[in-house]
Amino acid sequence: MKKIYYSKEGILIGTADVPEGYSAEGELRSHWQSEMQPFSAVMQSSSPDGTIAMCITNKDVRYDLRNPLLRGIGLLVAEHTEEGYEKFTSWQDYLQNWAVRRTGLELYNAEEISHSGSDEPAPSAFLTNEKNRYDRFLEISSTPVSADWGSRLCRFDCTAGGLPAVVLAGMDYFTADLAYSFLGGIEMPESISNAIETAKERLGIDSASISETVSTAKETLKEMTLSDYMHGGLIGKMRRDKKNRQASEPAGTTVSAPKQETAKKPEKRGDLTVFGARRRYLCLCLKEKEQEARDAFADFIRSGVFDSSLDQREAMEVDQKMERIRSQAAMNQSIALQKQAQLQQMQRKTSQMIADNARHASDGLMDSWKRKMDSESRISRGFSEAIRGVDTYQNSYGQDVEVSTAADHVYENRYGDVFGVSGSAPDQETLNELNWQELNKKQQ
């Protein structure tokens, strides 16, 4: 019979078919399980005698973020959620670890009892949605490298309450490997291509190797990720790719020898792997009740559907989070602009004060010059030198020479040229070789 599942707060969780007499309980835990997953929902049922217990949980999303630059970008966001970041694991380990946490029992004798791939559009659309959500969070677009999804159901032996028991655990799993690039899909800049062609003409080189290198660089540039830019850029990636190709060639293979193609399983590559399950389901029963539990569990999985209001609730909370991020960013920008305006205003006031002080000082100097010509002459010269940043020296001909105050030593050569030197003075032997003579600053 169909059962309707509500949380303790009265929130509709979903519906599922269970045998007559089975209980129906819902649970909604409002906490950010991961960066883009604001809550977890569960539908759970048990037999009247308590020997069979079943549950279905909503999606679980994990992030294996390998690129440290992207991780740093995420940490700078005020609404960043630490939960959900962990190293990618196989679906077997992921499923068993969840089953252990859910039951609190030690599980052994793992056996896969059913599996299926999927070419339906729903899993693909689900992955695209999760990808786009995380791209919005980072504000950088990603390129899918690989993706996989399907359903798995496993059986485990265990002991519950001192009696032999069985756990059936399964999930509709997914995984997608993503690469982030600031230059995704652009061609080799025209200036670089022209420079290479010009070099070929000047050197008289007519070799396919250069064209091949240019072609390789173009293809490599399209595949560049942020991680590649942090480890040697384009040249570094080309060298690593070449080294990997050479390492895979049989010993003694020459450059001109044809490559022997070998079937290789493509390795995951990228900056981020998004993985988890669209839903997970579990049944715990006494071993003597296994067949009865399998029949009930099969109907439970087949018919279990979470209410669409949960999808709307999730979308709303994610949108609210993104809006808070945008608002915080706008606020930070506004504060920065205000501080910049305040700084400019302070600079204008400071400039005005300096101008006023300079004008007052000039008036005072002029007044003093009228009263005492001789004294004012010395003060005026010193003030002028200070403003222009120079000091006055007297050369061997008795002439006044002005040199920047940045000079720690001033020298005159035998031709009468004067040089200012910052830092320590040259040793005497060097001065003798250059025929330099140090000048003294003119006393006021």
C-alpha positions, -999 to 999 in steps of 0.1 A, spaced: 0 0 0 11 36 -6 24 55 24 29 93 27 60 104 47 60 136 68 87 150 90 81 158 126 76 194 117 48 184 93 68 189 61 59 165 32 89 143 23 75 119 -2 56 87 -9 64 50 -13 47 16 -14 52 -7 16 35 -38 29 4 -35 51 13 -26 87 47 -10 79 53 24 96 61 55 76 83 83 90 100 112 73 129 133 84 143 167 72 176 178 85 182 215 76 220 218 74 244 224 45 256 189 37 279 204 10 285 236 -9 252 234 -29 231 210 -8 212 228 20 195 198 37 190 161 38 157 142 36 149 106 45 119 83 41 120 53 65 97 23 72 99 -8 94 79 -40 97 54 -44 126 77 -67 145 107 -45 139 128 -72 121 129 -53 88 139 -16 85 142 3 52 151 39 42 157 61 12 177 93 14 178 121 -10 208 131 -31 243 134 -16 269 155 -34 307 154 -27 335 175 -42 371 163 -47 386 197 -54 423 191 -64 432 225 -76 445 246 -47 438 279 -65 401 271 -69 400 260 -32 414 293 -23 388 311 -43 361 292 -24 376 299 10 374 337 2 336 335 -1 318 344 31 291 318 25 316 290 19 306 256 34 335 233 45 313 202 45 312 180 14 349 183 4 366 149 4 388 127 -17 371 108 -45 365 71 -37 352 42 -57 314 36 -56 320 4 -36 338 22 -8 314 51 -9 284 29 -6 298 6 21 310 36 42 275 51 41 259 18 50 282 15 80 274 50 92 237 44 87 234 11 106 263 15 130 272 -22 123 303 -39 111 296 -52 75 314 -80 57 311 -104 28 302 -77 4 284 -90 -27 270 -70 -57 236 -84 -65 225 -60 -92 239 -32 -113 228 -12 -143 242 16 -164 220 44 -177 217 63 -209 185 81 -199 185 120 -201 176 124 -164 210 115 -149 227 137 -176 204 166 -167 211 161 -130 249 162 -135 246 193 -157 225 211 -130 251 202 -103 279 214 -125 262 247 -133 255 253 -96 291 249 -86 303 270 -116 280 298 -103 295 295 -69 331 299 -83 320 323 -110 341 303 -135 329 280 -162 340 244 -163 344 218 -191 333 182 -185 361 158 -190 343 126 -182 311 114 -165 295 82 -154 263 71 -136 243 40 -129 226 20 -101 242 -5 -78 228 -28 -51 250 -48 -27 244 -73 0 264 -75 33 264 -99 62 264 -85 98 252 -92 133 224 -72 149 214 -77 185 234 -109 186 215 -124 157 227 -130 121 214 -102 99 217 -89 63 221 -54 50 210 -45 14 224 -12 4 223 6 -30 224 39 -47 219 57 -80 254 69 -82 270 96 -104 305 111 -110 317 139 -132 352 151 -138 355 189 -145 383 211 -158 384 248 -152 403 271 -176 406 308 -181 415 302 -218 392 273 -226 390 266 -263 409 296 -277 433 292 -307 470 300 -308 474 338 -308 481 350 -343 512 369 -332 528 337 -321 520 319 -353 534 348 -374 566 348 -353 571 311 -359 565 314 -397 589 344 -399 616 324 -380 612 295 -405 617 318 -435 648 335 -420 664 302 -410 655 285 -443 638 257 -424 612 236 -443 605 209 -418 573 193 -407 585 193 -371 579 230 -366 544 227 -381 538 197 -359 549 216 -329 526 245 -336 497 221 -341 505 203 -309 507 236 -290 473 246 -304 457 214 -292 475 215 -259 463 251 -253 427 240 -257 432 214 -229 450 237 -204 435 237 -169 442 260 -140 464 233 -125 485 232 -157 490 270 -156 503 266 -120 528 239 -130 549 253 -159 522 267 -182 519 256 -218 556 246 -222 555 226 -189 523 207 -201 538 199 -235 570 185 -219 550 164 -194 528 151 -223 559 142 -243 575 125 -214 544 105 -207 542 94 -244 579 84 -244 574 64 -212 545 45 -227 565 35 -258 583 1 -259 621 1 -253 641 6 -285 613 24 -303 626 51 -326 609 84 -334 601 73 -369 588 39 -359 550 35 -360 534 37 -326 517 6 -314 483 14 -301 473 -2 -269 439 -2 -253 442 20 -222 415 29 -198 412 67 -198 424 83 -166 403 110 -149 418 144 -153 406 178 -142 404 202 -113 373 189 -97 354 156 -94 318 159 -84 305 126 -71 278 110 -49 243 96 -53 210 110 -66 194 88 -39 206 60 -16 185 32 -2 191 6 26 174 -24 42 184 -41 75 167 -74 84 173 -106 102 188 -132 80 158 -155 83 136 -126 70 159 -119 39 135 -130 12 105 -112 27 127 -81 31 139 -83 -5 104 -83 -19 93 -54 3 125 -35 -4 122 -39 -42 87 -23 -41 99 4 -17 128 14 -40 107 12 -72 79 34 -58 98 57 -35 96 93 -48 106 125 -29 80 153 -32 87 180 -58 84 207 -31 118 196 -18 134 204 -51 117 238 -50 129 243 -14 164 233 -23 165 257 -53 152 285 -32 178 280 -5 206 277 -30 194 309 -48 193 327 -15 228 316 -7 240 329 -41 221 361 -36 239 366 -2 272 360 -19 264 386 -46 252 410 -20 283 406 1 305 411 -29 286 442 -39 288 455 -3 326 449 -3 329 467 -35 309 497 -22 330 498 9 361 498 -12 348 526 -34 339 547 -3 374 542 12 389 552 -21 368 583 -22 378 591 14 414 586 5 412 609 -25 395 636 -3 422 633 23 449 636 -5 432 668 -17 431 683 18 467 674 23 477 689 -10 458 721 -1 475 723 34 509 719 18 501 746 -7 488 769 20 519 762 42 542 768 12 524 801 5 527 812 41 563 802 42 569 821 10 553 852 24 573 850 56 605 846 36 597 876 14 590 897 45 623 886 61 642 893 29 630 929 29 643 934 65 676 914 63 690 909 28 721 890 37 704 866 61 675 860 37 699 852 9 712 822 28 677 811 39 663 814 4 690 794 -11 687 766 15 649 766 11 652 765 -27 677 736 -25 654 717 -2 624 721 -25 643 710 -56 661 682 -38 696 694 -45 728 704 -26 754 729 -37 791 719 -41 820 740 -52 843 726 -79 880 732 -84 873 763 -104 854 780 -76 821 775 -94 788 764 -76 775 731 -88 741 716 -78 738 678 -73 708 657 -62 705 651 -24 703 614 -33 741 615 -38 761 604 -8 794 614 -24 802 639 -52 834 637 -74 850 658 -101 872 644 -128 901 660 -145 879 674 -173 857 693 -148 827 669 -150 809 664 -117 793 630 -107 770 621 -78 773 586 -63 748 570 -40 759 544 -14 794 538 -1 824 556 -16 847 539 -40 880 529 -25 910 552 -30 927 530 -56 896 532 -78 895 570 -74 931 572 -83 925 552 -115 895 573 -125 914 605 -115 884 616 -94 885 641 -66 858 643 -40 841 677 -35 828 691 -3 793 705 2 793 743 2 787 757 36 757 781 40 
